[in-house]
Amino acid sequence: QVQLIESGGGLVQAGDSLRLSCAASGRTFTSYVVGWFRQAPGKEREFVAATSGSGNSIDYADSVKDRFAISRRNAKNTVYLQMNSLKPEDTAVYYCAAAPLGITTMTSIQEYHYWGQGTQVTVSS
């Protein structure tokens, strides 16, 4: 089992950057795919980015590709989401989640068993 804690959210202006962190408990952090998802008011939770246990495989939603970057430092049990050129439509609660290695697709919300409490990101125009 793994516990996840997100941090780094806040209120920024359009065009600004933020870096979110997801700190995980447990000694088998490399055994998990870690993904970032977001949920805006009145909308379903959606996939943003994910990284494999080693960090060698990464996937992004089309809406954030070329603006966001996911990375992980396994020695620190932490996954980051660097968000650049933020837009008002990026406003949402951002969640990190973990799934066991060997899942079919990193983009499917159903594959993730463990979730953090979320961190709010608000981008003003």
Disulfide bonds with the S-S distance in Angstrom:
Cys22-Cys96 2.08
